Amino acid sequence: MIEVYTKNQQSLGEFNGGEIIENKPIGFPHESGGSKTYSNIFYWAFAKGKKDSTIGLHPHKGFEIMTYVINGSIKHYDTLIKKWITLNKGDVQIIQSGSGISHSEYLEENSSIFQIWFDPNLEKSLYQKPSYKDYQSTSFKINNKKKIIIGENSPVKIFSEKINIYEQFDNKDFIIENSNNLFLSIYILRGIIKINEKIIQKDSFIKIKEEKEIKINVISDCKLFCISSPINPTHKTYI
């Protein structure tokens, strides 16, 4: 099963009167457009700064929150570290919000990020001490045109089960292998691809289930951001 959501079919949002705009492959449960929460992925947003702008201090509990800097630079402040930290292109930030943490984000003009929330088992994580850690882009190795962000030999460790995250990029056709017990979720960061004769454009989101091999026909030089996650998590998820 392969589902495709174009950018216009995803949930849309903004902050500060449109200074920061979002399209959301997986929006909050009350939002229309995009996919609904599935697996142990609760939320996934692509955010872009139209001008320098700050999202004010706001709270989180329970979820593991990953921010990935796609372009430009951002700054982050939270009530745990109590100082502003700069993150640049390719850097990763992990917040394990546990029993509670508040944070603020500053996006520079033309910077863009993914922010993705994972459910590590809220029945336990809500009672754990919160933590914060960031990782520079140089921490991640690239092998065979694949950059591992979470998974084998990555420095990033999270509690949410069976999560693997990587970027795959190429200018010619390739195959992505997947397991029958995993979802494969793909966001097209660059280029145009074709899957099963369907042409899929940049900023589209693809949700794949029960497909062991996915042949990617590359129409123009592409970069894909991929997450594999369990079809049936071992714990009860938020939804």
N, C-alpha and C positions, 0 to 999 in steps of 0.2 A: 504494500500500500504506500503510495506516494502522494502527499498533499503539498500543493504549492500556494503560497500567499505572496502576491506582489506587494510592493511598498504601499500602494493605494488600498489594498485589502487588509492591511494591518491596522491596529489601533494607533491613533495619532494623539499627540499631546504637546504641551509647551509649558515653559516656565517664564516668569517675569515678562509677560506681555509679548512672548515670541522671541525673546533674546536667546533662549535655548529651545530647540524643537526636538521632538521625538517621534520615531515610528517604532512600534512594539510588536515583534513577532509573537510574543506571549504577553498579553496585557493582564492587568488585574482582573479578578473574576467578574467585577461589575461592568467592565468596559466591553464595547462592541468592537469587532474587527480582530483579525489575527487568530491565532490558536488559543484555546483555553489551556489552563494549567494541566500538565500531564507529567507522568513519571515523577521524579523528584525535582523537576524544574518548575518553580512557582511563577517566575517573572523574567522577562528578557526585553531590554530596551536598547535601541540605538539612539544616542543623544548627540546633537551637534550644536556648538556655540555659534550663533549668528553674529554675536558681538561678545566682548568680555562680560561675564555675568556670574553671579553667585547664587546658588541654591542655599537658603538659610539653614540653620541648625534644626535637625529633625530627628526623631527617635526611630530605632529599630530594635526588635527582639526576635530571638529564636533562629532566624534565617542566617545562612552563610551567604555573604554578598561579595561577588567578584566584580571588580571594575577592570576593564582592559582598555588601554589607551590606543586607539586606532590611528589617530593623527594629532599632532600638536602637543600641547601641554595642559595639564590641569593641576589644581591644588586641592588638598584634602585636609580637613580639620576634624578631630573627634574628641569626645570627652574623656577618652582613655589616654591618648598621647598628649593632648592639650597643646598642640602646635601645628602650624601649617606645613605640609609635606608636598613637594612638587613631584609629579609623575609625568614622564615623557612618553613619546611614541614607543609602543611595544612593552611598556611596563605594566605590571599587574598588581592589584591591591586586593587583599582578602580581609574581609571583616567577618568574624564569627561573633554575631551580635549577642548570643547567649541570653543572659538575664536582663540585658538592656544596655544600649549605647546610643549616643546621639552624635550626628556628624553633619558637616557642611562641605559643599563642593563648589569650586570655582573653575569654570571652563573659559579658556581663552578663545578669542574669535577664531573661527575655522577649525577649532579642535573638535574631535569626536571620540566617543567612547561607547563600549558596551557596558551595561550594568545588568548582571544576571543574578537572580536569587535562587538558591538551592535550599531544599528542605532536608535537614540532616536527621530528622526525627524530633519534632517539636516537643514531644512528651518528655524528652531528655534535655534538649538544648536550651529550653527556657530556664533551666536551673543551673546552667553552666556559666562560668566566669567568661565575660566577653574578651576577645582578643583582636589585635590588628597587626597585619604584616604586609609589607610591600616588597616587590621583586623587580629588579631592573631587567631590561630587555636582554642584556648580555647573559642573564642566568639561563636562558633557554637555547637549546641546541637545535640546529636545523640539519636534517638528514634526509636525502632523497626528496628534496623539495617539500618537506614536512617539518613544521615547527611544533614540538610538543609543549603544551602549556600546562596541562594537568595530565599525568599518566607516567609511564615508564621513564625513569631517569629525570623527571622534573623535580625541582626543589619545592614545588607547591603541593601541600598536603591539606586535604579537607576531610571532614567527617562524612559528608554525603556520599552514599555508596555508589560504586561502579560508574563514577563520572570520569570520562576522559575527554580532554579538550585539545584540539590542535588546529593549526592553519595548514591548508594544503594549497599549493600554487603550482601552476604549470601553463605552458603555452601549447601543449599537445594533449591528446586524449589519454585518460588514465582510468583506473578502476579503484573504487573504495570498497573495501571489504567490511562487512558488518555481521554481527551475530544475530540469530533468530530471537534471542531474549533481550535485545537492546533496541531502543529507538536510536536513530541517527538524525540529528537536527543540524541543518546547514543554513548559513547566511552567506549570500554572495557579496563579498566586499569589493570585488573588482571583476569586470569582464562579463561575458555572455557564455552560457553553457547550454547543452542540450541533453536531456535525460528522457529516454523512451520516446524520441522524436519530438519532445516538447521543448521549445526554446524558452530559456529562463534568464531573465535580465538581472543586472546589478540591483542590490538591495531587496531581492526576493528572499523569502524564507521557505525552506523545504523540510518537511517532516516525513520521515521514512520509517516504516515498520515492516518486519518480516520480509526483508530483501537482503539476501546474503552478499550479493555483489551488485554494486551500482556503477554502471559505466558512465563516465563523464565525457561527453563529446565537447571539446573546447572550441568555441567559435571565435572568441578573442581572449587573449591572455587573462587568466582568471586567478583569483585568490578566494578560497572558501574558508570560512570559520566553522568548525565542526564540533559538535558535542555528541558523544554517545552516553546513554543513560538507561537505567533498567526499565523494561516494560512493566514489571511487577516488583516494585520495591518491597523489601522485607518488613517495612514498618508502615503504619497508617500515615498517609500524607495529609497535608492541610485540607485538601478538597475531598 
